[in-house]
């Protein structure tokens, strides 16, 4: 057992922190109360803040690997525009040094998947950031089906004389594939008739996971919403760069937004309006918001900085913190285990001297599954 004593707990379930102890048993939060007495290893958090482990809701960590040659970046299968069967878990390398950076920053959970070269790119996985074998790190897989609109698919295929070369073609390819999948699921198939290229959509059509849409421009955001509504599917609006221009319409759709990477360069036309004000505007309109570094576009350890910069643009700090904890967990559909300091949830937490959103803050310890992983024990 582990006992975190005397900490100021930011539970994310309340608007105010509480001064309390936190007991960890068998990798779970077992008790939160004042003056807990237990035969446990004690971490004295006097003068420190205790937060849920931070969450990056969209990244390519372990797939686009740091400190490697071109073979280390295997984010996109750029030879076929429709690749729903690709699984992130088959490409994530836990030995990527970026995992060390994530843990040292207090990031304990990440949503990881393929890039945006393909209109349908494959399956994301939600994983924890500590481990050597990806199967032991998985919280949810598949966690989403990646779809992509805009410049990336058009550039990857259209410049080579292949489809899609237009936004119309991107939408058409996605619709055709989802129509084919819907027809397939219209009646149950015996094992001998099951199609591997369509079975991968089962969790999507059963409502267990969403489409994860790479969308920057307002028109692409609307197209993603239109298609999701046509097929009655869940959806997250990832990047959502021009979301501040259509915040009310996004709120009316009911779909959440994962905003970023706002710290990156405005390197192409569709991100020309990228701004740290976007998350706050969307939140005030009633949209549930998370933050993404889109690692390695922005480095994963910059996640709390990105939330802090959004707060500096008029968003309140508590909402910004929730965007990288409980709201990120809700959007990624893992909030039954992660995102807040709640009895029964996984004991994933970060202990910090100072607000994690502030540049001068310092992580004192990171725990995953109740085990201190930063600084490394022993």
N, C-alpha and C positions, 0 to 999 in steps of 0.2 A: 504493500500500500504506500501511497504518497500523500502527504498532507501539506497543502499550501497554506501557510499561516499568515495572518495579519495583512492580507492584500486588500486593495481597493478593487472590487470586482465589477467590471463592466459587462453585465450579463447579456446585453442586447435584447433581453426580454422586457427591460424596464428603461425608462427615460433617465433614471438616475443610478449612479454606481452605489454599491453597498460595501461597507466594511465588514468582511467576513472571512472565514476559513473555508477551504474547499478540499474535500477528501476524495481521493481516487482509489478505486478498488477494481482490480481485474480489467483495467483499461477503460473504465467508465467513471463518470462523475457520480459518486455515491451519496454525497451529502454536501450541502452548503448551509453553514450556520456560524454563529459566533462561538468562539472558544471551543472548537471541537477537540476532544481528547481521544487519541487513538494510538495504537502501537504501530507507527508508520514512520517512514523516512520523511523528515521535515524539510521543507524549503521555506525559509523566512522571507516573505514578500513585503515586509515593513517598508512603507514609503514607495511601493511600486504598484503599478496598475496590472491587473490580470484580465486578459481579454480572450475571447474565443480565437482559435487559430484562424489566420487570415485565409481568404479564398480568392483565387484568380479564376473567373468564370469562363475564360477563353484563352487558351495558350497552345503553343506547339513545343513545350518543353520536352526534352528527351527525344523528339523527332527531328527538329531542327537543332542539332547538337552544337554546343560551343566547343571551341578548340579542336576542330576537326577539319578535314579537307571537304571538298564538294560532296563526297560520299556520305558525310555526316548529316547533310540536309536532304532528307527524303520525305519532305512535307507533301509533295504533290505527285500524283500519278498522271503525268501530262500527256498520256498516249490514248486516253479514252475518256470522253466527257462524262460518262455515266458509270460510276464505280461505287455503288452503295455497299457492296460486300466487304470493302476494305475496313479492317479493324485497327484502331489506334493501338490497341494492346500488342499487336504484332510488330510495331515499329518503335515503341517507346523504349529508350535505353536508360534505365535507372542510374547508370554510371555517368551520365551527362553531368558535368560540373555545375550546371545551373541549379540542380536540385540542392546542392550545398548552399548556394546563394539564397534559395527560397527558404530553407529551414532557418538560416541565420537571420532572416528578415521576419520570421514568425509566420510564414506562409506554410500552412499544413495541408491544404487541399487545392487541387487544380483540375480544371476541365481541359482535356487534351485531345487533339484530333488532327485530321488532315487539313491542308491548306485550301485555298479558294480558287485553284486553277480550273476545277471541274464544276459544272452546274450541280451535279450530285457527287459529293466527294468521299463519302464513307462515314464511318461510325466513330463518334467521340466516346471517350471514357472519362469518368471522374475517378481520380486516384489521390492517394495521399503521397506526400513528398518524401517519405523516408522508406527505404527498402532497397533490396538488391534484386528481387524477383518481382516482375510487374504483377504477376498473379496474386501476390500477397499484398499489393498496394491498392488494389481495385476496391472502390466503394460501389460503383455502378458502371456496368458495361454490358451492352451499349447504353450510353447515356443520352445520345441525340444522333440524328442523321444530318450531316452537313449538306447544305445547299448554298450556292453562291450566284450572285447577280453582278452585273456591271463589268468594269474594265478587266478584271483578272481573267475570267473565262473568255471574253472576247479577244484579249491579247494573246492568250495561250493558244487558241485554236484559229481565230479569224485571220491572224497574220500569216498562218500557214496554209490558208485556203480551205480550211475545214470548218465545219459547223460546231459551235455557234460563232458567228461573226457579228451578231446584233443582239440587242436586248430582247427582241421578239423571239429569236431562236432559243435563247437561254430559257425563257419562260415556257416555250413550246416543248422543249426537251424534258423539263421537269414535269410538266403536266402529263405528257405522254407516259412517262415512267410511273407516275403516281396513279394514273388511270389504269395502267396495266396491273399494278399491284392491287388496286381496289377490286378489279375484276377477279384476280386470283384468290382473294380472301372472301369472295362472295359465297363460296361453299368450301367446306372442309375437304382437304385432300388426304388420301391414304399416303403413308410414307413413300410408297413406290412412285407417287406422282408429284412429290414435293419438289419445288424449284429453288435451288440454293440462291439464285439471283433475286428472288422475291421474298423468300422466307425472312431475309434480313429486315424487311419492313414490318414484321408482325408486331413488335412492341410499339412501333409508331402508330399503326392503325388501331391498336388496342388502347391507345391513349396513355401508355406507360412512359413514353419519351416524346420529346418534341422534334420538329425540324429546327435546325440551327442555321439561321440564314445570314450569310455574309452580305450586308447591305450598307452602303454609304449614302447614296443619293436619295432624296425624298421619293422620286418616282420608283426606284428599286424597292424602297421600304413598302410602298403601297402595293407593288406587284407581289412581294412576299406575303403580305397580309391577304391579298386577293386569292392567291393560290391556296394558302392554308385554310381560308374560310370555305373555298370551293370544295375541299376534301374533308373538312371538319377535323383538322389536325392541330395539335399544339405547335407553338412557334416561339422562338426567341429571336429578337432583332439584334444581331451582333454587329458592333461598330456604331451603327445608327448615327453616323456623322452629322447628317442634316436633320436629325430628330428634333432639334430645337425649333425648326421652321414649321413642323407639323405636330407639335407636342399634343395638342388637344385631340387630333385624329388618332394618334397612337394610343392615347389613353382610352378613347372610345372603343378601340379594337380589343382591349384587354390583354394584349401581349406585352411581355416585359422587354426591356432594352438592356444590352450589355455594351457599355459605351467605352470607346477607345480604339486604338492607342493614341490618346491626345498629346502625349509627350513626343511622338514621332514626327518626322518631317512631313510636310504637305507635298509629298513626292509625286502625286498624280492628280488629275483634274477632280476626281470625285471626292477627294479629301480636302479640297481647297477651303472649306468652311469649318474645318476641325477646330474645336475650341473647348476649353475646360468649363465653360458655362453650360454646356449641353446637359450634363447629368442633373444639375439643379433645376433647370427649366423643365425637363421631363418629369422629375420627381414632383415638382409643385403642380404639374398638370394632372398628377394622379397615376403616373407610370411607375411600376416597380423597376428599380435600376440597380445594376451591378457595374463594376469597373473591370476592364481588361487591359493588360499590358500588351496582349497579342504577342507575347514573347516568342521569338527574339526581336520582334519589331521594336518594342521597348523591352528592356531587360526586366526579368520577373521581379527582381528586388526593388524595382521602382513602383510597385503596386501601391504601397501606402503613400508614397509621394504623389502619385497621380490622384488618389482620393483627397489628399491634402490640398493640392492645387485646385481641384474642383470646389472644395470647401472655401478656398480663398476667393473664388468667383461668385460668392453669394449663397452657396449651399451650406446648410448648418452641419457642424462637425459630426453630430450623432448620426445623421442620415448618411453622411459620407462613410462613417465607420460601418454602418449597417450594410452599405453597398459592397463591402469586402468581407462581410461576415454573414449575418443571418439572411439578408436579402439575396446575396449571391447563392447561399445554400438553398433558399426557396426556389430561385430561378433554375438551379441545377437539379432540383428535386432530391436533395440529400439532407434536407433540414430535419428529418426525423433522427438523424445521427449527428449532424454538424451545425455550426453557425452560431450557437449560443451556449452560454454556461448554464446548463439545465441538468438536473438530476436524471440519470439514465442515458444521457448522450455520451458519445465518445469523449474521452478526456484528451482532446486536442486543444491546446491553449498556448498563449504567448504571454510572458511576463516582461513588462517594459518599464524602463525608467523614462517617464514622459509620455505624452500622447504619441502613439505610433504614426500619426499623420504629420507630426512635426519633424523637421530635418534634424533637430538636436536630440531626438529620442534615441534610446539605446536598448536593444533587446537583451534581457538578462538570462532568459531561458525559453526554450520552445519544447513543448511536450506533444507527443503523438501517441495515441493509444495508451496514455498514462505513463509513457517512458520519456525521460528527458533525452532529447536528441540534439539539443544545442544549449550550452556547450556540451560536447560529447562526454558522457560519463566514463570515467576511467581513463 
